[in-house]
Amino acid sequence: MSQLIDSSLSSSQSNSVKYQGRKTSRAGSEQRRRLILEAALRIVIREGVRGIRHRAVAKEADVPLAATTYYFKDIQELINDTFTLYAEQALEVVNQFAMRLYEPLAGAEGKSFVDAMASDSNMSETIADNMTQYVVEQVTQHRDALIAEQAFKYEAILSPHLRKLGEVHKLALMQKLTDLLELMQSPNPVADATILISILHRIEYEGLLVDAENLDRGVIRSTLLRQLNLMLNAN
């Protein structure tokens, strides 16, 4: 089971979005390039994607203006690589989410997911609890990442280039979840992955619209448990 999980978590990397800016070979140069991209991502969180300008990013990163134009020849390239940084972080989040799904199976080596579910009547409840805890942590502790996601989604409506990047990123996320759902022996892993992503995005978006203390964990848990049971044909 653990080898299958590891294989699933490491898949889709070749399908993820790629950096386009100037390549670096020295550690110090790569560190500055990363500093610029992190500054650009902070601007996205505060002002949206259209807040990315060479001068604004240079000021945010506390680097000379020439540094941003050296690493990124134009705004499109800077936006591309800022989105790529976000996408890398988002894929890591998906890996963490996947591990939450499989945590209850840590002691079930040699069993299929369905066999493990059959031997533990509380398995789906435990997984739903883990999923709920994870989603709540994302909304309460990692709000900036979710805000960046919403900003990129909005800009993708207006920008064909960013829309294409978003599709590549979406395919990478879909592949990871589809692989996991296949291991969970979902009867229709592609459809279930699409539905699960939609539900998670809705929960996260609605979570951004309320104060953290007003999050209804019960509703989140019941929604996720219901979907989990439907995916696995549980009672």
C-alpha positions in Angstrom: 0.0 0.0 0.0 2.7 2.5 1.0 4.6 2.0 -2.3 1.4 2.7 -4.3 0.8 5.8 -2.3 4.3 7.1 -2.8 4.0 6.4 -6.5 0.7 8.3 -6.7 2.1 11.3 -4.7 5.2 11.6 -7.0 3.2 11.4 -10.3 2.2 14.3 -12.5 5.3 16.4 -11.9 6.2 16.3 -15.6 2.8 17.8 -16.4 3.1 20.7 -14.1 3.7 24.3 -15.3 7.2 25.4 -16.0 9.3 28.4 -15.2 10.1 30.6 -18.2 12.4 33.3 -16.8 16.1 33.5 -17.0 17.7 30.3 -15.7 20.3 30.6 -12.9 23.3 28.5 -12.0 24.5 30.1 -8.8 22.8 29.7 -5.5 22.9 33.5 -4.8 21.3 34.3 -8.1 18.6 31.7 -7.7 17.9 33.0 -4.2 17.3 36.5 -5.5 15.1 35.2 -8.3 13.0 33.3 -5.7 12.9 36.5 -3.6 11.4 38.4 -6.5 8.8 35.8 -7.2 7.8 35.6 -3.5 7.4 39.4 -3.6 5.2 39.2 -6.7 3.0 36.5 -5.0 2.5 38.8 -2.0 1.3 41.5 -4.4 -1.1 39.1 -6.0 -2.6 38.4 -2.5 -2.9 42.1 -1.7 -3.9 43.6 -5.1 -4.6 40.8 -7.6 -2.5 39.7 -10.6 -2.8 43.1 -12.2 -0.8 44.6 -9.4 2.3 42.8 -10.7 4.6 45.5 -12.3 8.4 45.4 -12.5 8.7 48.6 -10.3 6.2 47.4 -7.7 7.8 44.0 -7.5 11.3 45.4 -7.2 10.1 47.7 -4.3 8.3 44.8 -2.6 11.4 42.5 -2.9 13.7 45.4 -2.0 15.9 44.8 -5.0 17.0 47.2 -7.9 14.5 47.5 -10.7 17.2 46.1 -13.1 17.1 42.8 -11.1 13.5 42.1 -12.1 14.0 42.9 -15.8 17.2 40.8 -15.7 15.4 37.7 -14.6 12.1 38.4 -16.3 12.1 40.0 -19.8 8.5 41.2 -19.6 5.5 41.3 -17.3 4.0 38.2 -18.9 7.1 36.1 -18.0 7.0 37.5 -14.4 3.3 36.6 -14.1 4.0 33.2 -15.6 6.7 32.4 -13.1 4.7 33.8 -10.2 1.9 31.5 -11.1 4.4 28.6 -11.4 5.6 29.3 -7.8 2.0 29.3 -6.6 1.3 26.0 -8.6 4.3 24.3 -7.0 3.1 25.2 -3.5 -0.5 24.1 -4.4 0.7 20.7 -5.6 2.5 20.2 -2.4 -0.7 21.0 -0.6 -2.4 18.3 -2.7 0.3 15.8 -1.5 -0.4 16.8 2.1 -4.1 16.4 1.6 -3.5 12.9 0.0 -1.5 11.9 3.1 -4.4 12.9 5.3 -6.7 10.6 3.3 -4.3 7.7 3.9 -3.3 8.3 7.5 -5.9 5.8 8.8 -4.3 3.1 6.6 -0.8 3.4 8.2 -1.3 0.1 10.0 -3.1 -1.6 7.1 -0.2 -2.9 5.0 -1.1 -5.6 2.6 -4.8 -4.6 2.6 -6.6 -2.9 -0.2 -8.4 0.3 0.7 -11.8 -1.4 0.4 -10.6 -4.3 2.6 -9.4 -1.9 5.2 -12.7 0.0 5.1 -14.6 -3.3 5.5 -12.5 -4.3 8.5 -13.0 -1.0 10.3 -16.5 0.4 10.3 -15.2 3.8 11.5 -12.7 4.2 8.7 -14.8 6.6 6.5 -15.6 8.6 9.7 -11.9 8.9 10.5 -11.0 9.9 7.0 -13.8 12.5 7.0 -12.4 13.9 10.3 -8.9 14.2 8.8 -10.2 15.8 5.7 -12.3 18.3 7.7 -9.3 19.2 9.9 -7.2 19.8 6.9 -9.7 22.0 5.1 -10.2 24.0 8.3 -6.4 24.5 8.6 -6.2 25.7 5.0 -9.0 28.3 5.5 -7.8 29.5 8.9 -4.0 29.2 8.7 -3.2 29.5 5.0 -5.7 32.1 3.8 -3.1 33.9 1.7 -2.6 30.9 -0.5 -6.3 30.6 -1.0 -6.6 34.3 -1.8 -3.9 33.9 -4.4 -5.8 31.1 -6.0 -8.9 33.2 -6.3 -6.9 36.0 -7.8 -5.4 33.7 -10.4 -8.8 32.2 -11.2 -10.3 35.7 -11.8 -7.4 36.8 -14.0 -7.6 33.5 -16.0 -11.1 34.7 -17.2 -9.5 37.7 -18.7 -6.1 36.3 -19.8 -5.9 33.5 -22.4 -2.2 32.9 -21.5 -3.0 32.5 -17.8 -6.0 30.3 -18.7 -3.7 27.9 -20.5 -1.4 27.8 -17.5 -4.3 27.2 -15.2 -5.5 24.2 -17.4 -2.0 22.6 -17.1 -2.1 23.1 -13.4 -5.6 21.7 -13.2 -4.7 18.6 -15.1 -1.8 18.0 -12.7 -4.1 18.3 -9.7 -6.7 16.1 -11.4 -4.1 13.4 -12.2 -3.0 13.3 -8.6 -6.5 12.9 -7.2 -7.5 10.5 -9.9 -4.5 8.3 -9.1 -5.5 8.3 -5.4 -9.1 7.6 -6.1 -8.1 4.6 -8.3 -6.2 3.2 -5.3 -9.3 3.8 -3.2 -11.1 1.7 -5.9 -13.6 4.4 -6.8 -15.9 3.1 -9.6 -15.3 6.3 -11.5 -12.1 8.0 -10.3 -12.1 10.8 -12.9 -15.6 11.9 -12.2 -15.1 11.6 -8.5 -11.8 13.6 -8.7 -13.7 16.4 -10.6 -16.5 16.4 -8.0 -14.1 16.4 -5.0 -12.1 19.3 -6.4 -15.3 21.3 -7.0 -16.5 20.6 -3.4 -13.2 21.5 -1.8 -13.0 24.7 -3.9 -16.5 25.7 -2.8 -15.8 25.0 0.8 -12.5 27.0 0.7 -14.2 29.9 -1.1 -17.1 30.1 1.3 -14.5 29.8 4.2 -12.8 33.0 2.9 -16.1 34.9 3.2 -16.5 34.4 6.9 -14.5 35.0 10.0 -12.5 31.9 11.2 -14.6 31.6 14.3 -17.8 31.3 12.2 -16.6 28.3 10.2 -19.2 25.5 10.5 -17.0 22.5 10.9 -20.1 20.3 11.3 -21.4 21.2 7.8 -18.0 20.8 6.3 -17.6 17.4 7.8 -21.0 16.1 6.8 -20.5 17.3 3.3 -17.1 15.6 3.0 -18.3 12.4 4.7 -21.3 12.2 2.3 -19.1 12.6 -0.7 -16.6 10.0 0.6 -19.4 7.5 1.1 -20.8 8.1 -2.3 -17.4 7.7 -3.9 -16.7 4.4 -2.2 -20.3 3.1 -2.5 -20.5 3.0 1.3 -23.8 2.9 3.1 
